[in-house]
Amino acid sequence: MTARVVAAVGAVVHAEVPATVAVTDVVRVGPLGLLGEVIGLARGIATIQVYEETEGLRIGDPVHPAGTPLLALLGPGLLGSTYDGLQRPLDRLAAAGTWRLAPGLGHAIEAGPSGRDAGAGVAGPGALVAPLAPERVWPFTPGRSVGEVVGPGDVIGTVPEGPVSHRVLVPPDAPRGRLLELRGGAFTVAEPVGWIAGPDGEVPLRLAHPWPVRLRRPVARRLPPERPFVTGQRVLDMVYPVAVGGTAVIPGGFGTGKTVVEQALARWSEADVVVYVGCGERGNEMAELLATFPELTDPRTGGPLLARTVLIANTSNMPVAAREASIQLGITIAEYFRDQGLSVALLADSTSRWAEALREISGRLEELPGEEGYPAYLASRLAGFYEAAGRAQVLGSPDREGAVTLVGAVSPPGGDFSEPVTQASLRLAGTFWSLDAELAHARHFPAISWARSYSLVAGPLAGWYAREVDPGWADLRADLLALLARERSILDIVQLVGADALPEADRAILAAARLVREVFLQQHAYDPCDAARSLDEQVALLRAVLAARDALLRWTAAGRPLDEAEADAQLGELRAAKAWTGPDTAGRLHDLARRLASDGGAATEATG
């Protein structure tokens, strides 16, 4: 039976297909070989979502089933690469002089039934490029010996790749068996470096292996959150932490700084590898990102940050079906580096555009809509996305742990946090970093709202902070939040009676809260001194600003005018502390906090 198109509605195509075609199989549609995926079957008619523009497609055009699901090729060469949502390498296309993706352009990874005998970027109908450079040669150092028994997830050797020692793994779907051969030397990703004796014959081992993007990679055991994902941002690390292997949501309207926050996380967080998925963002924003990201310096190595980053670019003018694939591709790549025992930061910007793609495809499938037209399964799809995060003991060595920390940006229309995507994300994520438009307009960045943000893991992580950072961290955090809450209640009174009618103690609270915002919560992402701070410096600065709050209250209670108290030299020293650098910064801040907390100095002058 020859597969033929029988109907097409935008990115959704219906075709008569053989009985051997299965849901999630990849197909090539039309004479140009447009990439598509089977998402439904009914009485011999397949429903296909096409990842490219279907303009010009006709009834009766041929459909070629590939016989495999949508696959990602995982191996050396991922780091430093820029892909679209189908793992087509945009950087190599640009180098070849192609300024846009031509119809049918892509890769087809031919695989056996289990994917073990897969080639590396073997060209299929209409394919012009491979996901990983097929001609590049990598130096491979074996880590196992012939005769050893290896199984899924075992490390058989390493390949140097930028700042990362890339561990070559036995694929998770490979059989457990004895190593018949393992060679060192220079190889492409398609050449076998060894062979395993499997139950059905000899199985080759290559530097790269394919994996279905919709199939989550298995782990030996899931592990609970134990330590924070250190970002270098004070408001995140000290007030609203996220755990390593945890999830965070950043909702905010246009111009509130979502992209800046995610770039700060990519640059300064403790992640070994960063996977950045630009899902459905505006073309000019993605172009700016792709132009500026390679210029960012990695503070760990002094080299380019791109050397430990994988960029996936999917703009709003690309076919909507490809947005959903880009998210799945990002998860698969992140899980692959997790399986190597690395800490991975998966940054998705934004899940709202992905949900809009689900809504559009659902409408074309004539499914019953849910709230605001989104499909009824929106929450379950989002749950599947956030469940990709986690800390785990990976397959292979029992002492190898990896983690995927997932940060998803949400772009609610008009900044309305009651819309379905934001609300569904709130129920699934452990940390909520709410961006506030008023703070952004006041030039307060990061514009994290302390009124709406929260962290459900702050309690479980308190023990780690007490052991590793400061025994009083939980009390300091609670004290800071109480001060900000007190400020909000006083500001409500100010709206009624005016600031001049407030008692001196309340005016001192407002002054202290303003000092906390300016000195501690506000952080300059482009200031080399203040862009990121260690946890020791953060907690020392927090102690200093809270000591300043106590000093202001003490001085005004002793009769010192508030204006004079705010002009105190020690408070001026605190305001300048954001520019302090050097290994003794934390010590200087602790000394300042002790001086502010003492009964002498300026406090004595106030009562003298």
Steps between C-alpha positions, in 0.01 A plus 500: 500500500632846407439765767321807364375832632120512524451832686704788643408775744802719568762294680262203541496253212287186460637215291421142406786290640596131522408303809865494606502872581480577874421809704814715556659371178679758288380545142607703198205680343469611138757526223722726714520247783354723771573365847194383692396273784199272534286613795185294433370196310142410413384241241816521293512882503794657681488847649839663451636819653744650252794694635533720192282726289250294297433764236466335159417154635235318292258212538670184379855613579716211624579434866815304586504336848848490655424207728647673806382755755640852510860450613772720643865418438695525825878514518806725466427816305182601683672762714541832326239412237185686404204293380144553399226294663580195285876502573592654167830686556437865424862604542622268225218607270603863545862408430389337174327821392143383563312780673179303557383140526393367163196265488590142581836591647587290800654173611383141502669265745456148375468250785430138562202385708673592826710788370825317587625474144423860419714705270601853584317753292449277197339710229142412409254641245544874478764512774808714444664521842571273795430599863866448594779586258562163330847591379637624835750268667502463880786361717355208697668361813366158606403454862422129498690190396415224255329213680324718758123477526327831435136599490266794445637829631856378557780739401730336246731800448530874470531765232628851586246763397571854611483533880315166533644150493233338284426149630411249230218280627362162415151593372214433745337258253817299434534145637727409787793303371872441478722748320640332191697802384568857612745720315656834580584761242329752277146424382197669351168465680389235246799266530487207745751523784411159642268202498285325760402133489123522516237224509414565135853547374773760517388855575718798398582785737541848356582842641140607431171318527140592411214522748126566448423851619164396645645215706649607832844355563495254793690545827594256775338696782344841560656700783339762726608867492787563740679819398408827331570582138738792558438780250706789636183713517425615855122513478498145359762330716414664832125557474345270238743211440449216257651157563748322276270285289205723585265713293442874488250712308569859391176667389503860388364736241693656216807694611519364855836330447433128448776463242752694710429278802542184293825627349626580850412145605680360197812699573529496878320189624686192615380292202764302308297519178229742389224406254312812389176449307360810332150371434283720279662828599503800265749474218683822587539389863641163396730670249631727775546200730691304236718804431582583863516156662827397327659821630428420866803398703484190718608610851619146572749470217540848357404356160172536313187394687376334181765229547278333764165603356255350253266754337167395346340783305137486394344834409135602491490509119606135473229231469322454832550121505876548523461686831379187672788301352753760617397451863530121468840534332625725780387250766671210319832685469484606866434142611793379291744728684333408830579136425867596478483607865478873432279774640292644216297822490209473254367848424178520298381835366211478486252228589213733408599491133519121521149489651375728223631248246309222680186717486535564128560136412216392729267739317597358163433151634153625603551390860270627773669816637560569865552831680588787263512257210792296631465123470362314798830313535709818542569433869611141435734610219650764728537238773694278261727794424576591862544135600810491280676688779657306782810376669580136438743215539554426133543167327843345524726592791304518830701802619423714192230760554356745255231764512278706273387830652216640294412868478200583285407854401130577457370794295142557618305729264477845653683378809185315614620229738151346520526359146520116465871454419617699802253333733588150379870579539442624855355163598799314360811703583667519839621860464314801362698807396235756414621795293335831579441763230504786752843395628627471143370847411671633815828350366515248785660181363461214538136602524407210730185586693538419870122525537415215261814287475555192716718192540358170623850357547636772731403291804658172379817689400533683834717223645747527212519878537554466875787253450669653198425875510369643828326335799255788516403505131137398557452771766666763280274408207189511719609835645548645150158381380336635817658841437372508141153392614501772767595754233199397287260544791643844584475609136130411511463741790698766314241485223239610756673746732821600318863444596522808728240355738701184565677449833879518487537124547290427189694754299819326611356168380432650157854638487644162602292316238615746234860432604440123474357537152778723371794323662396135518210415269607713206791357300668637187529221240758693296718622788811279521509548878132445576381261224545196725598443861612196698270366770739620773490856367122485456429394857752753633326779307162378628625517858632851436173638359297349784748648750447834325124457548554445873734799518247729331230394746735543793624840390152642434372359829782687673379825349728530201321653197440246223662716232814528708497126578468410131802720425716310750846413368455130577186483287689678223766231532231234470357659184845486342552134602352370172820614329730322744714225353778273615535194722437700819162639388297269726722587797464874437120462484490303826713770663261769375204303638671477841564874505138574407376264768726642773387757754794729432597708197223692335240368744687660790521829311123488447432474870780726617 
